[in-house]
């Protein structure tokens, strides 16, 4: 699928992996709408790339429906969706005082990361399943998992479960959407530079980077975006999860 001229939606597109992806799509000629909880960052990044932004919670069904309506009124029917929105505050199941993690904490991470991704992709796909085909296909969905889905560390039970769910739903959704000409792919990034990591001291960042076999550094958001670009352009990529991690395998902690 050629990106130029298409409408695209990027959740979590205000910064980090989503921000780099939104910028890449805009440079490639897409009409980009950012869905992000942070209204100020979303508007600023959208202005910088010549796109639009809508502040919303990806797990809010009416808000997502309304946002898709608004994006379509601006740019036409979107054919590209990249789900990057997510949260991941670490927490042990049993804390140092012997207290169990609250179900609310566990549920919130699954709601945003897993249910939120499903919420947007299902409504996106419903809008294009009977649209005119663009060559062989009608659309492309790229979800974001994590190497934590495979190598979850201590304190990542909720996050790993949410990302494991994204991995697990990739193939069945791709199989279902095949009849509609909609591809579904997932990227599982390793340790990438993000605004959250940017708050750490340089020594800590260097230490994280040294854990990556090669290249021996943190991944850059632009490298994630480059893979998204290739997935969109290569019609044989479907129903698969790609680890983008420099060969890292996470230790227990």
Backbone as a ProteinNet text record, in pm:
[ID]
protein_1_A
[PRIMARY]
XXXXXXXXXXXXXXXXXXXXXXXXXXXXXXXXXXXXXXXXXXXXXXXXXXXXXXXXXXXXXXXXXXXXXXXXXXXXXXXXXXXXXXXXXXXXXXXXXXXXXXXXXXXXXXXXXXXXXXXXXXXXXXXXXXXXXXXXXXXXXXXXXXXXXXXXXXXXXXXXXXXXXXXXXXXXXXXXXXXXXXXXXXXXXXXXXXXXXXXXXXXXXXXXXXXXXXXXXXXXXXXXXXXXXXXXXXXXXXXXXXXXXXXXXXXXX
[TERTIARY]
84.2	0	88.1	58.9	132.4	74.2	160.4	116.5	67.8	131.5	103.2	-44.5	-105.4	-243.9	-346	-305	-398.9	-418.9	-534.2	-559.2	-510.1	-450.1	-392.2	-424.7	-435.8	-459.5	-348.6	-293.4	-190.6	-235.1	-262.4	-294.4	-164	-167.4	-43.8	55.1	2.5	86.6	148	135	188.3	337.6	392.7	534.4	582.9	712.6	769	753	723.1	709.3	598.1	486	374.1	404.1	477.9	514	602.7	700.9	789.8	712.8	617	537.6	447.9	385	300.9	382.3	502.8	589.9	631.4	664.2	702.5	588.7	467.8	352.5	326.1	337.9	316.5	419.8	546	650.8	626.1	565.3	538.9	412.7	346	230.7	95.5	90.6	-37.3	-100.5	-232.3	-308.2	-330.7	-257.5	-247.2	-337	-408.4	-480.3	-423	-383.5	-329.5	-442.5	-450.7	-537.7	-445.8	-459.1	-369.7	-440.1	-414.6	-475.8	-424.3	-300.4	-239.7	-276.5	-372	-423.4	-316.8	-238.5	-139.5	-29.3	26.1	130.8	78	-43.1	-102.5	-119.7	-171	-190.7	-57.6	41.1	172	237.6	230.6	294.8	217.8	86.2	5.8	37.8	51.5	86.6	222.8	317.4	453.4	459	371.7	376.5	268.1	185.9	79.5	-39.4	-66.1	-178.6	-282.8	-365.2	-468.9	-456.5	-515.8	-508.3	-640.2	-674.7	-794.9	-755.3	-792.9	-763	-871.1	-828.9	-926.4	-859.8	-944.2	-905.4	-939.2	-839.9	-863.9	-960.3	-984.2	-1076	-1219	-1242.7	-1374.8	-1445.4	-1544.9	-1609.1	-1674.4	-1760.7	-1821.9	-1718.6	-1613.5	-1511.3	-1436.6	-1407.4	-1337.5	-1426.1	-1553.6	-1646	-1653.1	-1665.9	-1674.6	-1545	-1430.8	-1301.6	-1282.6	-1325.8	-1317.4	-1405.1	-1523	-1610.3	-1539.3	-1478.9	-1411.4	-1292.2	-1211.9	-1095.8	-1138.3	-1248.2	-1296.3	-1346.4	-1406.1	-1452.8	-1336.6	-1221.6	-1102.9	-1028.9	-1008	-912.1	-968.9	-1096.3	-1151.1	-1132.2	-1179.3	-1176.2	-1031.9	-991.7	-854.4	-833.7	-718.1	-681.7	-562.7	-499.4	-384.4	-413.7	-395.1	-405.9	-281.8	-217.6	-104.6	-138.8	-151.6	-185.2	-58.2	-26.3	90.3	52.3	-74	-114.3	-96.5	-42.1	-24.1	34.7	18.3	74.6	145.1	226.9	298.9	367.9	303	365.5	395.4	522.7	556.7	505.2	466.7	423.8	428.8	489.3	492.8	355.6	328.6	201	191.3	302.5	307.1	413.1	373.2	469	552.8	643.7	736.9	667.4	541.4	465.3	371.6	379.8	297.3	158.2	134	2.7	-4.8	-120.8	-139.5	-170.5	-123.3	-157.7	-310	-359.9	-503.7	-548.5	-667.7	-723.3	-742.2	-767.4	-787	-662	-543.6	-418.4	-399.8	-419.1	-403.8	-502.2	-627.3	-731.8	-709.1	-657.5	-636.7	-536	-427	-324.8	-379.9	-455.9	-516.6	-621.2	-693.8	-797.6	-738	-633.4	-573.1	-497.4	-407.4	-317.1	-385.2	-463.9	-524.7	-664.6	-754.2	-890.8	-891.6	-804.5	-798.5	-754.8	-652.5	-607.4	-718.1	-784.6	-894.7	-1009.2	-1039.9	-1149.9	-1129.6	-1008.7	-982.6	-976.7	-906.4	-890.2	-1023	-1110.1	-1237.6	-1326.5	-1328.8	-1412.6	-1352	-1219.2	-1150.6	-1183.4	-1171.5	-1193.8	-1339.2	-1432.7	-1574.1	-1606.5	-1530.6	-1555.8	-1500.5	-1402.9	-1341.3	-1360.7	-1429.7	-1438.2	-1508	-1594.8	-1664.2	-1631.3	-1522.5	-1480.3	-1415.3	-1396.5	-1328.1	-1187	-1146.2	-1011.3	-908.5	-791.5	-679.1	-580.4	-602.9	-524.3	-570.4	-479.3	-512	-580.7	-569.8	-611.7	-693.7	-755.9	-836.8	-773	-688	-629.4	-523.3	-449.7	-343	-353.6	-342.9	-341.4	-208.8	-140	-16.4	-34.7	-29.4	-39.8	98.8	106.6	234.2	226.1	307.5	320.2	449.7	528.1	654.3	724.5	857.1	927.4	885.1	822.2	769.8	662.8	601.4	504	569.5	699.9	775.9	871	932.2	1037.6	999.7	874.9	830.4	914.6	950.2	1033.2	948.7	1012.5	945.6	888.8	763.6	697.7	621.9	629.3	563	446.6	390	284	168	121.3	7.7	46.4	160.8	206.3	230.4	298.2	326.3	196.7	99.8	-28.5	-98.6	-93.5	-160.5	-93.3	38.6	110.4	102.9	98.4	78.1	-57.8	-156.6	-288.4	-285.1	-208.1	-194.8	-127.9	-23.8	41.6	-59.7	-133.8	-225.4	-339.8	-384.6	-498.2	-456.4	-326.4	-280.6	-325	-294.7	-326.8	-476.9	-555.6	-698.8	-766.9	-722.9	-783.5	-740.5	-611.4	-564.6	-640.1	-666.1	-740.7	-884.6	-946.8	-1084.9	-1092.4	-995.8	-999.5	-946.9	-890.8	-835.5	-940.8	-1062	-1169	-1204.1	-1166.9	-1193.9	-1072.7	-961.1	-841.3	-776.5	-789	-727.8	-619.3	-496	-385.4	-370.7	-322.2	-300.7	-162.2	-79.7	55.2	80.6	180	220	371.6	417.1	560.2	579.7	680.8	715.7	851.5	854	982.8	1050.5	1183.1	1261.8	1275.8	1398	1420.1	1443.7	1344.1	1350	1348.2	1414.4	1407.4	1265.2	1210.6	1077.7	1083.5	983.5	981.6	990	931.3	941.5	1085.7	1158	1298.2	1384.2	1344	1423.5	1437.1	1350.1	1358.2	1466.9	1522.3	1626.5	1761.5	1851	1987.4	2057.7	2154.1	2226.1	2293.2	2342.6	2407.2	2310.4	2185.2	2084	2049.4	2041.6	2013.1	2123.8	2248.9	2362.2	2359.4	2322.1	2314.6	2208.7	2093.7	1988.2	2035.7	2102.7	2151.4	2251.3	2333.3	2435.6	2375.2	2250.3	2184.8	2148.2	2148.4	2110.4	2233.7	2230.5	2348.3	2401.8	2316.3	2360	2238	2233.5	2330.9	2324.5	2438.9	2456.4	2410.7	2280.1	2223	2071.4	2006.3	1860.8	1812.6	1698.5	1637.4	1584.8	1579.5	1528.5	1387.6	1299.4	1162.7	1156	1251.4	1252.2	1274.8	1343.5	1364.4	1234.9	1156.5	1022.8	937.8	940.2	861	902.7	1032.7	1081.4	1023	1007.9	947.7	799	730.4	590	577.3	666.5	662.4	679.5	772.4	794	673.5	614.3	496.3	383.8	360.3	253.6	279.3	404.6	437.9	452.6	459.2	483.6	358.2	280.5	152	162.5	280.9	294.2	315.3	331.3	342.8	203.1	161.4	26.2	20.1	-50.1	-73.4	49.9	150.1	276.3	315.7	398.1	458.3	607.8	659.1	802.2	867.4	965.4	1044.7	1144.9	1142.6	1235.5	1318.7	1425.5	1485.8	1637.5	1706.6	1852.3	1898	1814.3	1843.9	1843.8	1782.6	1779	1681.8	1715.3	1625.4	1631.7	1521.6	1521	1548.6	1627.7	1651.8	1531.1	1532.7	1416.3	1390.9	1498.1	1479.8	1597.6
-118.9	0	124.5	217.8	343.5	441.3	505.2	595.1	728.6	777.5	911	928.8	1030.8	1064	996.1	897.9	826.6	898.3	875.2	923.4	817.9	864.4	773	821.4	726.6	756.1	691.2	766.3	714.1	740	634.3	653.1	665.8	747.9	775.7	849.1	925.1	986.1	1119.7	1162.5	1292.8	1291.2	1175.3	1169.1	1025.2	1005.1	870.7	794.9	664.6	580.7	630.9	668.8	719.4	853	936.7	1066.2	1053	964.5	941.1	879.8	792	729.6	831.3	918.6	1022.8	1113.4	1147.8	1233.4	1162.5	1034.4	958.3	954.1	925.8	917.3	1050.6	1158.3	1291	1321.6	1287.2	1309.7	1228.5	1111.7	1024.3	1064.7	1168.6	1220.9	1185	1121.7	1086.6	1207.8	1203	1302.8	1242.3	1291.2	1224	1287.6	1201.9	1244.3	1169.6	1245.6	1189.7	1174.4	1056.2	1034.1	1021.7	1112.4	1108	1170	1113	1163.9	1303.2	1332.2	1462.1	1563.3	1648.7	1742.7	1840.8	1895.2	1997.1	1939.2	1823.1	1760	1718	1666.2	1623.2	1737.9	1849.6	1965.8	2020.2	2024.2	2077.8	1990	1858.8	1770	1770.3	1774.8	1779.9	1906.1	2017.6	2142.4	2130.9	2066.6	2054	1968.4	1868.7	1776.5	1805.2	1906.6	1939.1	1846.7	1792.7	1702.5	1760.6	1674.7	1712.7	1624.4	1668.4	1590.8	1596.3	1485.7	1475.7	1414.3	1480.4	1428.8	1329.2	1207.8	1106.5	992	914	788	677.2	600.4	499.4	389.9	378.4	276.8	327.8	451.9	514.1	495.3	406.3	373.4	493.3	570.4	685.4	788.3	808.9	906.5	863.7	734.2	684.7	694.5	659.4	672.7	817.2	908.8	1051.5	1099.6	1052	1093.3	1041.6	918.9	865	944.1	984.9	1070.8	1202.1	1262.6	1390.9	1377.3	1273.9	1252.4	1231.5	1159	1133.8	1261.6	1349.9	1476.6	1565	1549.6	1627.7	1568.6	1438.2	1375.7	1265.5	1233.4	1119.8	990.6	881.9	752.3	705.6	684.1	640.9	497.6	471.4	336.4	280	364	321.8	352.8	253.5	273.2	216.9	298.5	252.8	277.9	171	180.9	184.4	301.6	315.3	358.9	391.5	438	327.3	361.6	261.2	319.5	246.7	284.3	161.9	182.6	65.5	84.7	150.9	170.6	35.9	8.5	-121	-132.5	-251.7	-276.5	-425.8	-463.1	-604.2	-650.2	-778.4	-833.4	-830.6	-856.1	-847.1	-744.5	-635.2	-529.2	-564.4	-474.7	-503	-518.1	-471.2	-485.9	-606.7	-684.8	-804.4	-780.7	-660.9	-629.7	-668.1	-719.2	-759.8	-639.6	-647.5	-545.5	-535.5	-415.4	-397.9	-444.4	-498.7	-537.8	-415.3	-301.2	-178	-142.4	-158.7	-128.7	-223.9	-352.7	-452.5	-425	-399.1	-379.6	-254.1	-148.4	-22.9	-41.5	-113.7	-134.4	-220.5	-325.6	-406.6	-327.9	-242.1	-163.7	-69.1	2.9	98.7	26.8	-63.1	-123.7	-224.8	-312.1	-419.3	-382.2	-350.7	-315.9	-187.8	-92.4	32	8.6	-74	-106.4	-176.1	-271.7	-342.1	-247.1	-158.7	-63.8	19	71.9	156.4	73.2	-40.4	-117.8	-174.7	-216.3	-275.4	-171.5	-52.5	53.8	107.1	111.6	150.4	51.7	-77.2	-180.4	-182.4	-160	-161.8	-54.2	54.4	165.7	140.3	50.2	30.6	-109.9	-197.8	-336.5	-350.4	-253.4	-258.8	-138.2	-69.4	45.2	-3.4	88.5	52.8	4.8	-103	-155.7	-64.7	-59.3	15.7	-87.2	-132.7	-244.8	-372.9	-441.9	-569.1	-552.5	-438.3	-426.5	-301.7	-301.8	-187.5	-108.9	-172.6	-102.1	-183.6	-116.6	-179.5	-133.4	-229.2	-199.9	-249	-163	-201.8	-174.6	-278.3	-264.8	-268.3	-220.2	-218.1	-307.1	-410.9	-496.6	-457.1	-553.5	-528.4	-661.9	-658.3	-781.5	-833.5	-747.5	-792.1	-898.9	-906.7	-1012.1	-1150	-1154.3	-1279.7	-1288.6	-1175.6	-1173.6	-1081	-1085.6	-993.7	-1003.2	-886.7	-881.3	-874.8	-894	-879.3	-737.7	-726.8	-596.6	-561.8	-650.6	-623.2	-717.9	-778.2	-876.5	-816.3	-699.6	-637	-592.6	-527.6	-478.8	-595.1	-699.7	-815.7	-885.2	-891.8	-953.3	-873.8	-741.3	-657.6	-670.3	-674.9	-685.9	-828	-926.5	-1063.6	-1080	-1007.9	-1010.5	-955.1	-849.1	-791.8	-891.4	-957.8	-1062.2	-1171.8	-1215.8	-1327.8	-1298.8	-1173.1	-1143.5	-1109.9	-1098.7	-1057.8	-1154.4	-1281	-1378.2	-1398	-1418.8	-1438.6	-1319.1	-1198	-1080.3	-1071.1	-1099.1	-1097.7	-1199.7	-1317.3	-1420.6	-1375.1	-1312	-1265.2	-1152.9	-1060.5	-943.8	-972.5	-1092.2	-1125.3	-1112.7	-1155.1	-1149.4	-1006.1	-911	-770.1	-697.7	-768.9	-705	-608.7	-637.8	-552.9	-634.2	-587.5	-657.1	-612.1	-704.8	-676.5	-726.6	-635.3	-668	-611.7	-668.6	-619.1	-607	-498.6	-479.5	-492.8	-570.6	-586.8	-521.7	-393.2	-325.1	-365.5	-354.5	-376.9	-246.8	-214.2	-92.9	24.1	109.3	225.3	353.5	455.2	586.8	638.8	680.7	741.2	858.8	945.4	1055.6	1008.8	890.6	837	806.2	742.3	710.3	835.6	939	1062.1	1127.1	1090.1	1146.4	1079	968.1	896.7	964.4	948.3	1001	935.6	1005.5	952.6	819.4	805.1	679.7	562.5	586.9	482	449.4	552.7	530.6	449.3	482.8	409.1	263.3	241.1	105	23.9	84.2	16	-18	77.9	55.6	-56.8	-72.7	-177.8	-317.6	-327.7	-458.4	-511.6	-424.4	-464.2	-521.1	-646.5	-705.7	-624.1	-593.7	-509.4	-459.9	-329.4	-228	-202	-176.5	-169.9	-34.1	-9	120.4	108	215.9	221.1	232.4	173.5	193.9	335.7	387.1	521.6	513.7	605.1	602	600.2	665.8	668.2	528.7	441.4	304.6	223.7	251	191.3	238.8	369.6	426.7	369.3	344.4	288	149.3	70.3	-61.9	-49.5	44.4	67.9	100.5	186.3	224.4	102.5	13.6	-105.7	-198.6	-214.5	-301.1	-250.7	-120.9	-64.9	-92.8	-84.8	-99.3	-241.8	-338.1	-478.2	-562.4	-593.6	-661.7	-804.6	-867	-1002.8	-1007.5	-893.9	-889.5	-882.2	-991.9	-999.2	-1107.4	-1078.4	-1177.2	-1217	-1129.3	-1165.3	-1060.5	-1104.5	-1016.2	-1007.8	-887.5	-867.7	-808.2	-880	-823.7	-724.7	-605.4	-500.1	-463.8	-542.2	-536.7	-549.9	-554.1	-567	-696.8	-801.7	-935.5	-942.8	-845.1	-850.7	-957.9	-1020.7	-1107.9	-1060	-1008.7	-940.4	-1037.3	-990.1	-1066.4	-1058.2	-1135.3	-1137.3	-1002.3	-923.7	-790.2	-703
0	0	0	-87.6	-92.7	9.1	84.7	191.2	135.9	33.1	-18.4	-52.7	6.8	-21.1	67.3	147.9	233.5	366.2	426.7	562.4	661.1	770.1	869.4	1009.7	1100.5	1241.9	1322.9	1417.6	1507.5	1650.5	1726.3	1867.6	1946	2049.9	2121.9	2033.4	1938	1835.2	1870.7	1995.4	2033.5	2059.5	2094.7	2131.3	2122.6	2146.6	2150.9	2021	2030.2	1912.3	1820.8	1881.7	1803.5	1738.9	1810.6	1754.5	1632.4	1639.6	1525.4	1409.3	1440.2	1335.8	1266.5	1345.2	1286.1	1195	1238.4	1156.5	1027.9	1037.5	918.1	817.9	865.5	776.9	708.7	784	726	618.7	645.4	545.4	418.8	435.6	322.3	245.5	292.4	220.4	276.4	394	454.6	522.2	532.1	608.6	747.5	844.7	974.3	1079.6	1152.7	1272.7	1391.8	1492.6	1616.5	1718.1	1779.4	1895	2015.9	2112.5	2228.7	2348.2	2465.8	2587.9	2622.5	2583.5	2614.3	2506.2	2536.6	2436.9	2389.6	2482.4	2446	2358.3	2399.5	2319.5	2182.7	2181.1	2055.8	1958.4	2007.7	1920.4	1870.9	1958	1919.5	1812.5	1831	1733.7	1601.6	1610	1487.9	1407.6	1476.1	1407.6	1340.7	1409.1	1356.2	1230.6	1219.8	1104.9	1001.4	1027.7	934	942	1060.8	1079.5	1173.2	1227.9	1323.5	1446.5	1556	1679.7	1753.9	1817.9	1900	2033.6	2142.3	2276.4	2317.2	2352.1	2393.1	2467.6	2534.1	2597.6	2498.4	2455.7	2352.4	2397.1	2527.9	2578.5	2592	2552.5	2560.7	2426.8	2421	2293.4	2225.4	2294.9	2227.4	2181.6	2260.8	2223.8	2098.6	2087.6	1969.3	1845.4	1857.6	1745.2	1697.8	1793.3	1758.5	1694.6	1745.3	1690.9	1548.8	1522.6	1387.5	1291	1338.3	1256.6	1224.5	1327.1	1307.2	1212.9	1233.7	1147.4	1002.2	983.1	847	781	861	804.6	760.9	827.9	792	673.2	677.6	586.6	498	513.8	441.1	519.7	463.1	531.9	550.7	677	705.3	659.6	600.2	555.5	633	715.5	795.5	941.6	1027.9	1172	1239.2	1321.2	1401.9	1547.9	1624.8	1767	1851.3	1906.1	1994.1	2135.4	2159	2291.4	2394.4	2508.9	2613	2739.6	2848.4	2977.7	3035	3138.3	3188.5	3320.9	3416.4	3547.5	3612.6	3646.4	3706.6	3849.7	3887	4024.6	4050.9	4163.7	4200.9	4247.2	4230	4273.7	4425.6	4493.4	4639.8	4675.7	4740.2	4770.9	4894	4930.8	5040.8	5175.1	5183.1	5307.3	5304.4	5197	5186.8	5131.7	5079.2	5024	4876.4	4836.3	4697.7	4608.5	4484.3	4385.2	4373.7	4360.9	4346.6	4208	4202	4073.1	3984.2	4046.6	3969.4	3889.4	3950.8	3880.7	3763.5	3788.9	3683.1	3569.6	3605.9	3506	3423.7	3486.5	3413.1	3300.1	3328.9	3225.8	3113	3145.9	3040.7	2961.7	3029.9	2963	2860	2899	2806.7	2695.1	2732.4	2634.1	2542.2	2599.4	2521.2	2471.8	2564.6	2524.2	2441	2474.6	2398.4	2254.9	2236.6	2100.8	2022.6	2086.6	2020.6	1988.2	2079.3	2060	1933	1916.4	1799.7	1671.6	1676.3	1552.4	1503.9	1595.5	1553.6	1486.5	1541.3	1484	1354	1348.8	1225.8	1113.6	1143.7	1042.3	995.6	1087.9	1050.6	947.7	949.9	857.4	717.5	705.3	573.8	517.4	588.6	543.8	408.7	374.9	246.5	158.5	191.7	111.4	-18.3	-111.3	-235.5	-204	-269.7	-249.1	-315.5	-253.6	-309.7	-362.4	-485.1	-535.6	-470	-400.7	-336.6	-201.9	-140.4	-1	26.3	144.6	185.8	299.3	376.3	488.1	559.2	648.8	726.5	871.2	962.1	1106.3	1162.7	1236	1304.3	1452.7	1533.4	1678.7	1742.7	1865.1	1937.5	2060.1	2062.5	2180.3	2251.6	2293.2	2362.8	2380.3	2392.9	2425.7	2563.1	2643.4	2772.5	2756.7	2638.8	2613.4	2619.8	2595	2595	2714.2	2750.8	2853.6	2968.7	3012	3116.2	3242	3295.1	3415.3	3541.4	3655.6	3783.9	3792	3829.1	3834.5	3707.9	3606.7	3478.9	3451.2	3553.6	3529.1	3451.3	3492.1	3424.5	3283.6	3271.3	3141.2	3044.1	3092.7	3008.5	2965.8	3056.1	3021.5	2912.1	2923.2	2822.9	2686.8	2685.1	2558.3	2502	2592	2547.4	2480.6	2528.5	2465.8	2324.6	2304.5	2170.8	2076.5	2125.8	2045.7	2010.9	2111.1	2092.1	1997.3	1988.9	1901.4	1758.4	1732	1599.2	1490.4	1505.1	1400.1	1381.6	1488.3	1464.4	1399.5	1434.4	1370.3	1225.2	1198.5	1060	976.2	1031.7	959.6	932.3	1030.6	1011.7	908.9	915.8	827.8	687.3	665.4	534.7	424.6	453.4	352.7	315.6	402.7	375.1	316.4	302.3	250.2	347.2	477.7	581.1	650.7	642.5	708	853.4	936.3	1078.5	1118	1166	1209.7	1349.7	1416.7	1548.8	1554.3	1615.5	1643.2	1794.1	1832.5	1974.3	1997.3	2031.6	2050.6	2180.2	2178.2	2299	2376.8	2416.8	2496.4	2402.1	2391.7	2303.4	2384.9	2328.7	2392	2382.5	2495.1	2500.5	2597.4	2596.7	2693.2	2838.6	2866.4	3002.5	3039.4	2947.7	2975	2982.4	2912.6	2908.4	3045.9	3139.1	3274.3	3358	3309	3383.3	3365	3461.7	3446.6	3328.4	3270.4	3155.4	3186.8	3309.8	3349.8	3340.1	3381.7	3374.6	3230	3145.4	3003.6	2937.8	2971.5	2915.1	2959.3	3085.1	3137.7	3064.1	3038.1	2964	2822.8	2760	2624.8	2616	2719.3	2717.6	2726.7	2766.1	2772.5	2634.3	2535	2398.6	2328.6	2281.8	2218.6	2101.5	2003.7	1892	1815.2	1785.4	1825.5	1975.7	2033.9	2177.8	2232.2	2219.2	2256.7	2262.3	2308.5	2303.9	2159.5	2131.1	2001.4	1990.2	1869.9	1844.9	1786.3	1824.7	1772.8	1620.3	1556	1409.5	1349.4	1425.1	1377.9	1386.5	1487.9	1496.8	1378.9	1354.2	1244.5	1109.7	1093.3	967.3	943	1050.2	1034.6	1000.5	1063.9	1029.4	880.7	831.4	690.2	600	636.5	554.8	559.7	676.6	689.9	600.2	601.4	518.8	370.6	330.1	189.7	140.7	232	192.3	217.6	112.7	131.7	183.5	178.5	230.3	381.2	443.2	589.1	648.8	710.2	764.9	872.1	981.2	1085.9	1164	1169.3	1232.7	1337.1	1431.9	1531.9	1503.8	1490.9	1465.7	1590	1644.9	1754.4	1695.7	1749.2	1706.6	1829.2	1853.6	1986.3	1992.8	1877.9	1883.5	1946.5	1942.8	1995.3	2147.9	2214.8	2361.2	2410	2518.9	2593.2	2736.6	2786	2915.3	3031.5	3126.2	3248.2	3339.5	3447.2	3537.9	3601.1	3621.5	3681.5	3643.6
[MASK]
+++++++++++++++++++++++++++++++++++++++++++++++++++++++++++++++++++++++++++++++++++++++++++++++++++++++++++++++++++++++++++++++++++++++++++++++++++++++++++++++++++++++++++++++++++++++++++++++++++++++++++++++++++++++++++++++++++++++++++++++++++++++++++++

